[in-house]
Amino acid sequence: MMNEMELLQDVFGFDETPSAAARDRARTALLDRINGVESPAPRRPARWTLRAAAVVTAAAAVAVGVVVVTGGPAERTDRSGDPPAAVAAPPYAKPAGAAEFLENAAWTAARRAWVDPRPDQFMYVEFLTTENRMEVADANPNGALVPGQTVNKRRESWSRVDGHVIAGREDGGQLHSRERTEKQRWPTIPYDDLAGLTTPEKFDEWHHRVKPAGASPEALLTQFVLPPDVEAAIYRWLARQPGARVDPDAVNFDGRPAIALTYVVEDYLRTELLFDPETYALIGDRLVAIRDHVAESLDATRYIKAGDVFRLVIRNRFGIVDRAGDTP
C-alpha cells in the first residue's frame, strides 16, 4: 500500500497542510433518497511489499494507485431501462449470511436513479479517511494506522469519464488538476467496458481477463461511480465467492453503525466492505491484518501484527458532475 500523501505530492505537488407499516415506509423513503486499478504492473510500495486490495479513480483520492476510467459515447441513454418495481423493503428482512445480505445490497443499488454520463462529465467521490499524521507516515510510509497518531481527512476526487482529466483536493483546500498529455499519462479503464458488466458472469469474465488496466471489486465499488446494474452485478458476483462473511458489529470512524462484508485478499489480510445497516448502501472499506506476518524486501523487514489496520475509508458522497470542482 502506498503512502497517500506521497502519491498526492507526486501527482499534484505540495500544498499547505490543511489546518424498519411505518418502518417500511421510512425505510423506503430513505432508500429513495440514496443517490444517485490494479494496473497491469502494480506500482510497488516505496520500501516494502503489501499488495493493495484496491486502486483509485483519480490521484487525489485515497490512493494506492492511479487508474481512471475512460469515456462512453455521448449519445448513450440509460441502459438499465425502467427501474425495478417499488417494494416496501429489500428481499430479506433478516438476511442470513453473506449471500442474502449481498442480494439486499444489490436491490438497493439497482434502485438508484441513473443516466449514463457524457464523456466530458466527471465521476465525483468524496472520502472521509483516517490516516497517520504526516510525521508518522513519513517515518513509516506504508505502515499500519498508529492509535493516537492518526488524523481524519476529507478528500475529494474528480475523474473525467473520457479519462483525460483528473483532479482532487483535501479538506476543502486548493483544487489540483492534471490533464492527460503525451508526456503525462496514467492507466485507464474504458467506461464502456465497465458499463457492460451487468451480470455476475460478465463481471467474472472481465475480472479474470488479461487487459491493459483493471481494478479490484472493492476499488470499483468504493472509488468509481458505476451504473446501478453494474454495482448490483458485482455484489451478486461477490455472493458467489468462497469465504465471504458478515460482521454485524462493525463501526466506522465517525461512530455511525456499519455492517461489514469480510473476505480474505491475502493469507494475512482481510478486506471489509462497510454497509449502512438500514439501507444496505455501501459506505466504505477497511483493510486489516488477520494474523502476524513478516514482510521482507531488499531494504527493509516489516513486522505486521494481527489487528493492524492499513486502510479505513468512508465514501461520503458520489455522483456525476459537469466540471472538476462541482459536487452532487
C-alpha positions in Angstrom: 0.0 0.0 0.0 1.4 3.3 -0.9 1.6 6.3 1.3 -1.4 8.5 0.3 0.4 11.8 1.0 3.4 10.7 -1.1 1.2 10.0 -4.1 -0.7 13.2 -3.7 2.6 15.1 -3.6 3.9 13.2 -6.5 0.9 13.9 -8.7 -0.3 17.3 -7.5 2.7 18.8 -5.8 2.9 20.3 -2.4 0.3 22.5 -0.8 -0.1 23.9 2.7 -1.1 21.4 5.3 -4.9 21.8 5.8 -5.3 23.4 9.2 -37.6 -0.6 9.8 -46.3 -0.5 8.3 -44.1 2.9 9.4 -40.7 1.4 9.5 -41.2 0.0 6.0 -42.4 3.4 4.8 -39.5 5.1 6.4 -37.0 2.6 5.0 -38.5 3.0 1.5 -38.3 6.8 1.8 -34.7 6.6 2.9 -33.8 4.3 0.1 -35.5 6.6 -2.4 -33.1 9.3 -1.3 -30.0 7.4 -2.0 -28.0 9.0 -4.8 -27.5 8.6 -7.4 -6.8 -0.1 -10.5 -4.7 -2.8 -10.0 -2.9 -1.8 -13.1 -1.1 -4.4 -15.3 2.0 -3.8 -13.4 1.0 -2.8 -9.8 3.1 0.0 -8.5 5.5 -1.1 -5.8 5.4 0.5 -2.4 8.3 2.7 -1.6 10.0 0.4 0.8 8.1 -2.9 1.3 5.6 -5.2 -0.4 1.9 -5.2 0.7 -0.4 -5.9 -2.2 -3.1 -3.3 -2.2 -6.7 -4.5 -2.4 -7.8 -1.5 -4.4 -6.9 1.2 -6.7 -8.4 4.7 -7.3 -10.2 6.6 -9.9 -8.1 9.7 -9.5 -4.8 10.5 -7.9 -6.3 12.8 -5.4 -8.5 10.1 -3.9 -7.3 7.9 -1.1 -4.7 6.3 -3.2 -2.9 3.0 -3.7 -2.5 3.6 -7.4 -3.6 5.8 -10.3 -6.2 4.3 -12.6 -9.1 6.0 -14.1 -12.0 5.0 -16.4 -12.4 6.4 -19.8 -15.4 7.6 -21.8 -18.6 6.2 -23.2 -20.3 7.9 -26.2 -22.3 11.0 -25.6 -25.5 9.5 -27.2 -25.8 6.7 -24.7 -29.0 6.6 -22.8 -30.0 4.9 -19.6 -29.3 1.2 -20.3 -31.0 0.0 -17.2 -34.5 0.7 -18.6 -37.4 1.2 -16.2 -36.4 1.0 -12.5 -37.4 -2.1 -10.5 -41.0 -2.1 -9.3 -41.3 -0.3 -6.0 -41.5 -2.6 -3.0 -41.6 -1.8 0.7 -38.4 -3.5 1.7 -35.4 -5.4 0.5 -35.8 -9.1 -0.4 -34.6 -10.4 3.0 -35.9 -8.7 6.2 -33.2 -10.5 8.2 -30.6 -11.7 5.8 -28.9 -15.0 6.9 -25.4 -14.9 5.7 -23.4 -13.1 3.1 -25.4 -14.2 0.0 -28.7 -12.8 1.3 -27.0 -9.7 2.6 -25.4 -9.0 -0.7 -28.8 -9.6 -2.5 -30.2 -6.8 -0.3 -27.2 -4.6 -1.3 -27.8 -5.4 -5.0 -31.5 -4.5 -4.5 -30.5 -1.2 -3.0 -28.0 -0.4 -5.7 -30.5 -1.2 -8.5 -33.0 1.4 -7.2 -30.6 4.3 -7.6 -31.6 6.8 -10.3 -29.1 6.9 -13.2 -28.4 8.5 -16.5 -25.3 7.4 -18.3 -22.7 10.2 -18.2 -21.3 12.0 -21.2 -17.5 11.6 -21.9 -16.9 15.2 -20.8 -18.5 14.8 -17.4 -16.7 13.8 -14.2 -17.1 11.0 -11.7 -17.0 12.7 -8.2 -16.3 10.8 -5.0 -15.8 12.3 -1.5 -13.9 10.2 1.0 -13.5 10.6 4.7 -10.3 8.9 5.7 -8.3 8.0 8.8 -4.6 8.1 8.2 -1.4 8.5 10.1 -0.1 12.0 10.9 2.4 13.3 8.4 5.4 12.8 10.6 4.4 9.2 11.3 3.7 8.4 7.7 7.0 10.0 6.6 8.9 7.8 9.1 6.9 4.6 8.2 5.4 5.3 4.7 3.4 2.1 4.4 2.7 1.3 8.0 -0.4 0.4 9.8 -2.5 3.1 11.5 -1.0 4.0 14.8 -3.5 4.6 17.6 -3.3 8.1 18.9 -1.3 9.2 16.0 -4.0 9.5 13.3 -6.0 12.3 11.7 -9.3 12.3 9.8 -9.3 14.0 6.5 -11.8 14.8 3.8 -10.6 14.0 0.3 -12.4 14.7 -3.0 -11.6 13.4 -6.4 -12.9 14.1 -9.9 -12.1 11.8 -12.9 -13.4 12.8 -16.3 -15.3 9.9 -17.9 -13.1 10.0 -21.0 -10.0 9.7 -18.8 -8.4 12.9 -19.9 -8.5 14.9 -16.7 -8.1 14.0 -13.0 -8.5 16.4 -10.1 -8.6 16.5 -6.3 -8.5 18.5 -3.2 -8.0 17.8 0.5 -10.2 19.3 3.3 -11.8 21.8 1.0 -8.5 23.3 0.1 -7.0 24.2 -3.3 -8.2 22.2 -6.3 -5.4 20.4 -8.1 -6.0 19.3 -11.7 -4.0 17.4 -14.3 -4.7 16.9 -18.0 -3.6 13.8 -19.8 -0.9 14.6 -22.4 1.6 12.6 -24.5 4.1 13.2 -21.7 1.8 12.8 -18.7 -0.3 9.6 -18.8 -1.9 7.2 -16.4 -3.6 3.8 -16.7 -7.2 3.9 -17.8 -10.3 1.6 -18.0 -12.7 2.5 -20.8 -16.0 3.4 -19.2 -17.9 1.3 -21.8 -16.0 -1.7 -20.5 -17.4 -1.1 -17.0 -20.9 -0.2 -18.2 -21.2 -3.6 -19.9 -20.6 -5.6 -16.7 -24.3 -6.0 -16.0 -24.3 -9.6 -14.8 -22.1 -11.6 -12.4 -21.0 -13.7 -15.3 -19.9 -10.7 -17.3 -18.0 -9.3 -14.4 -16.3 -12.6 -13.7 -15.0 -12.8 -17.3 -13.8 -9.2 -17.2 -12.2 -9.6 -13.8 -10.1 -12.6 -14.9 -9.4 -11.3 -18.4 -5.9 -10.1 -19.3 -6.3 -6.4 -20.0 -4.2 -3.2 -20.0 -5.7 -2.0 -16.8 -8.2 -3.3 -14.2 -9.4 -2.8 -10.7 -10.3 -4.9 -7.7 -14.1 -5.3 -6.9 -13.7 -3.2 -3.8 -12.0 -0.5 -5.7 -14.7 -0.4 -8.4 -17.4 -0.3 -5.7 -15.9 2.4 -3.5 -13.9 4.6 -5.8 -15.8 4.6 -9.1 -19.3 5.9 -9.9 -20.8 2.8 -11.5 -24.2 2.3 -13.2 -26.7 0.7 -10.8 -26.9 -2.6 -12.6 -23.2 -2.9 -12.7 -22.9 -2.3 -8.9 -25.7 -4.9 -8.3 -23.9 -7.4 -10.6 -20.6 -7.0 -8.6 -22.5 -7.7 -5.3 -24.0 -10.8 -6.8 -20.6 -11.9 -8.0 -19.2 -11.4 -4.5 -22.0 -13.5 -3.1 -20.7 -16.5 -5.2 -17.1 -16.2 -3.8 -16.0 -18.5 -1.1 -15.1 -17.2 2.3 -17.3 -14.1 2.5 -18.7 -13.4 6.0 -20.9 -10.8 7.5 -19.9 -8.9 10.7 -22.9 -7.1 12.1 -20.9 -5.2 14.7 -18.5 -3.0 12.6 -18.5 0.7 13.4 -16.8 3.3 11.2 -14.6 6.0 12.4 -17.2 8.7 13.0 -19.3 6.5 15.2 -22.0 5.6 12.7 -23.0 1.9 12.8 -22.0 -0.3 9.9 -22.2 -3.9 8.8 -19.1 -5.4 7.3 -18.8 -7.9 4.5 -15.4 -9.5 5.0 -13.2 -11.7 2.8 -9.5 -12.6 2.7 -7.5 -10.9 0.0 -4.1 -12.2 1.2 -3.3 -15.0 3.6 -2.8 -12.4 6.3 -5.0 -9.5 5.0 -8.8 -9.1 5.1 -10.9 -6.6 3.2 -14.1 -5.3 4.9 -16.7 -3.6 2.8 -18.8 -1.4 5.1 -22.6 -1.1 4.6 -25.3 1.0 6.2 -27.4 -1.4 8.3 -30.7 0.2 7.4 -30.4 0.9 3.7 -27.7 -1.7 2.7 -25.9 1.1 0.8 -22.1 0.7 0.7 -20.4 3.4 2.7 -16.7 2.4 2.9 -14.0 -0.1 3.3 -11.2 -1.2 5.6 -8.0 -3.4 5.1 -7.0 -5.3 8.3 -4.3 -7.8 9.1 -5.8 -11.1 10.4 -2.5 -12.7 11.6 1.0 -11.8 12.3 3.2 -11.6 9.2 6.8 -10.7 8.3 7.1 -8.6 5.1 10.5 -8.6 3.7 12.1 -6.6 0.8 15.6 -5.9 -0.3 16.0 -2.9 2.0 13.5 -3.5 4.9 11.8 -6.0 7.1 8.3 -5.2 8.4 6.6 -7.0 11.3 2.9 -6.9 10.9 0.6 -7.7 13.8 -2.9 -9.3 13.7 -5.4 -6.4 14.0 -3.2 -3.8 12.3 -5.5 -1.6 10.2 -3.9 -0.4 6.9 -6.9 1.4 5.4 -10.1 3.0 6.8 -12.1 5.0 4.3 -15.7 6.1 4.2 -17.3 7.1 0.9 -19.4 10.1 1.9 -20.8 11.4 -1.4 -20.6 10.4 -5.0 -22.1 11.2 -8.3 -21.7 12.5 -11.9 -20.9 16.2 -12.2 -20.2 18.5 -15.1 -16.9 20.1 -14.1 -14.0 19.4 -11.7 -14.8 21.3 -8.5 -18.6 20.6 -8.9 -20.3 18.5 -6.3 -23.6 16.5 -6.5 
